[in-house]
């Protein structure tokens, strides 16, 4: 492995496309033979279309879905309340991350919605930063979600902000299967 690997990417902001960008990077890495894994924070349940494709790529990309199912699939409405189970699921996700950090063959790890989990206090920022201190040197790490904490931004090598200019949600369009989930 080249010593150019091991960067920390952050995809944040209120615009659409953070998870989509991370999944695109996963596809690119997979296409180049890189061992890739994704940990979905606070995205449990079966209502995410990308997982149908990831299931077909299970020999190339590992993924771990944690959290409650927050999408009512007939209506597309999201549940945003925070309960004790959400903190337990976030702790489970962190244990998965810690285990993956010990996987010496992993090249790319995506922590989808980790920034939201921290912002919602599902995860303690200091605890996550301690885990981040143990990131393998050559592991490329992607952190997605709104409201990335300034201390995370300081550690990042690349920060991309998805900026909201206009969104149909504000005109009453709920999340749509195959587009938002």
C-alpha positions as CSV (number, residue, x, y, z in Angstrom):
1,X,0.0,0.0,0.0
2,X,1.1,3.5,-0.7
3,X,1.7,5.9,2.1
4,X,-0.8,8.2,0.4
5,X,-3.6,6.2,1.8
6,X,-5.2,6.7,5.2
7,X,-7.0,10.0,4.8
8,X,-10.1,11.0,6.6
9,X,-13.0,12.4,4.4
10,X,-16.0,14.2,5.8
11,X,-19.1,14.7,3.7
12,X,-21.4,17.1,5.6
13,X,-24.0,19.8,5.1
14,X,-27.7,20.2,4.6
15,X,-27.7,19.3,0.9
16,X,-28.6,15.9,-0.5
17,X,-25.9,13.6,-1.6
18,X,-23.6,12.8,1.4
19,X,-24.4,9.1,1.6
20,X,-24.6,8.9,-2.2
21,X,-21.1,10.3,-2.5
22,X,-19.8,7.8,0.0
23,X,-21.4,4.9,-1.8
24,X,-19.9,6.2,-5.0
25,X,-16.5,6.1,-3.4
26,X,-17.2,2.5,-2.2
27,X,-18.0,1.5,-5.8
28,X,-14.8,3.0,-7.1
29,X,-12.7,1.4,-4.4
30,X,-14.5,-2.0,-5.0
31,X,-13.8,-1.7,-8.7
32,X,-10.1,-1.3,-7.9
33,X,-10.0,-4.3,-5.6
34,X,-10.0,-2.4,-2.3
35,X,-11.5,-4.1,0.6
36,X,-14.4,-1.9,1.7
37,X,-16.9,-1.8,4.6
38,X,-19.7,0.5,5.6
39,X,-21.3,1.0,9.0
40,X,-24.7,2.6,8.8
41,X,-25.4,4.6,12.0
42,X,-29.1,5.1,12.9
43,X,-30.3,3.5,9.7
44,X,-31.8,0.2,10.7
45,X,-34.6,-1.6,9.0
46,X,-35.0,-2.8,5.5
47,X,-36.1,0.4,3.8
48,X,-32.8,1.4,2.1
49,X,-32.5,0.6,-1.6
50,X,-28.7,0.7,-1.6
51,X,-28.6,-2.3,0.6
52,X,-30.3,-4.4,-2.1
53,X,-27.3,-3.8,-4.3
54,X,-24.8,-4.2,-1.4
55,X,-26.4,-7.6,-0.7
56,X,-25.3,-8.6,-4.3
57,X,-21.8,-7.3,-3.6
58,X,-21.4,-9.0,-0.2
59,X,-18.2,-10.7,-1.3
60,X,-16.7,-7.3,-2.1
61,X,-18.3,-4.8,0.3
62,X,-19.3,-5.6,3.9
63,X,-21.9,-3.5,5.6
64,X,-23.5,-3.3,9.0
65,X,-26.8,-1.6,9.6
66,X,-27.6,-0.3,13.1
67,X,-30.4,1.8,14.5
68,X,-34.1,1.7,14.3
69,X,-36.1,1.7,11.1
70,X,-36.9,5.4,10.9
71,X,-38.8,5.3,7.5
72,X,-42.5,4.5,7.1
73,X,-42.2,3.1,3.6
74,X,-45.7,3.7,2.4
75,X,-45.6,7.4,3.3
76,X,-41.9,8.2,3.2
77,X,-42.1,9.9,6.5
78,X,-39.1,9.8,8.8
79,X,-39.3,9.4,12.6
80,X,-36.8,11.7,14.2
81,X,-37.3,11.2,17.9
82,X,-34.4,9.8,20.0
83,X,-35.0,7.0,22.5
84,X,-32.7,4.8,24.7
85,X,-32.6,2.1,22.0
86,X,-31.0,4.6,19.7
87,X,-28.1,5.1,22.1
88,X,-27.7,1.3,22.5
89,X,-27.7,0.9,18.7
90,X,-25.1,3.6,18.3
91,X,-22.9,1.9,20.9
92,X,-23.2,-1.3,19.0
93,X,-22.1,0.5,15.8
94,X,-19.0,1.9,17.6
95,X,-18.1,-1.7,18.7
96,X,-18.4,-2.7,15.1
97,X,-16.1,0.1,14.1
98,X,-13.5,-0.8,16.7
99,X,-13.6,-4.4,15.5
100,X,-13.1,-3.2,11.9
101,X,-10.2,-1.1,12.9
102,X,-8.5,-4.4,13.8
103,X,-9.1,-5.8,10.3
104,X,-5.7,-5.3,8.7
105,X,-7.0,-6.0,5.2
106,X,-9.6,-3.3,5.2
107,X,-8.8,-0.4,2.8
108,X,-11.9,1.8,3.0
109,X,-14.4,2.3,5.9
110,X,-17.5,4.4,5.6
111,X,-19.2,5.6,8.8
112,X,-22.6,6.7,7.3
113,X,-24.5,9.3,9.4
114,X,-21.8,9.3,12.2
115,X,-22.0,13.1,12.3
116,X,-25.7,13.0,12.9
117,X,-25.2,10.3,15.6
118,X,-22.7,12.6,17.4
119,X,-24.9,15.7,16.9
120,X,-27.9,13.9,18.4
121,X,-25.8,12.8,21.4
122,X,-26.2,9.1,20.5
123,X,-22.5,9.0,20.6
124,X,-20.1,11.0,22.9
125,X,-17.8,13.1,20.8
126,X,-14.8,12.5,23.0
127,X,-15.3,8.8,23.0
128,X,-15.5,8.8,19.2
129,X,-12.3,10.9,18.9
130,X,-10.5,8.3,21.1
131,X,-11.7,5.6,18.8
132,X,-10.5,7.7,15.8
133,X,-7.1,7.9,17.4
134,X,-6.8,4.2,16.9
135,X,-7.6,4.3,13.2
136,X,-5.2,2.1,11.3
137,X,-2.6,4.3,9.5
138,X,-3.5,3.2,5.9
139,X,-7.3,2.9,6.4
140,X,-9.2,5.5,4.3
141,X,-12.1,6.6,6.4
142,X,-15.3,8.5,5.3
143,X,-17.6,10.2,7.8
144,X,-21.0,11.4,6.6
145,X,-23.9,13.3,8.0
146,X,-25.0,16.8,8.8
147,X,-23.4,19.1,11.3
148,X,-19.9,17.6,11.5
149,X,-18.4,18.8,14.7
150,X,-15.5,21.3,14.3
151,X,-13.1,18.9,16.2
152,X,-13.9,16.3,13.5
153,X,-13.4,18.8,10.7
154,X,-9.9,19.7,12.2
155,X,-8.9,16.0,11.9
156,X,-10.2,15.6,8.4
157,X,-8.0,15.6,5.3
158,X,-10.9,16.3,3.0
159,X,-14.2,18.1,3.8
160,X,-17.0,18.4,1.3
161,X,-20.1,20.4,2.3
162,X,-23.3,19.6,0.4
163,X,-25.1,22.9,0.4
164,X,-28.9,23.1,0.2
165,X,-30.1,25.6,-2.3
166,X,-33.5,24.2,-3.1
167,X,-35.3,20.9,-2.0
168,X,-38.7,19.6,-3.0
169,X,-39.2,18.4,0.6
170,X,-40.1,22.0,1.6
171,X,-42.9,21.9,-0.9
172,X,-44.4,18.8,0.7
173,X,-42.7,16.0,-1.1
174,X,-41.9,13.2,1.4
175,X,-38.9,10.8,1.0
176,X,-39.3,8.6,-2.1
177,X,-38.4,5.0,-2.5
178,X,-35.4,4.6,-4.8
179,X,-34.5,8.3,-4.6
180,X,-34.1,9.2,-0.8
181,X,-34.1,5.6,0.5
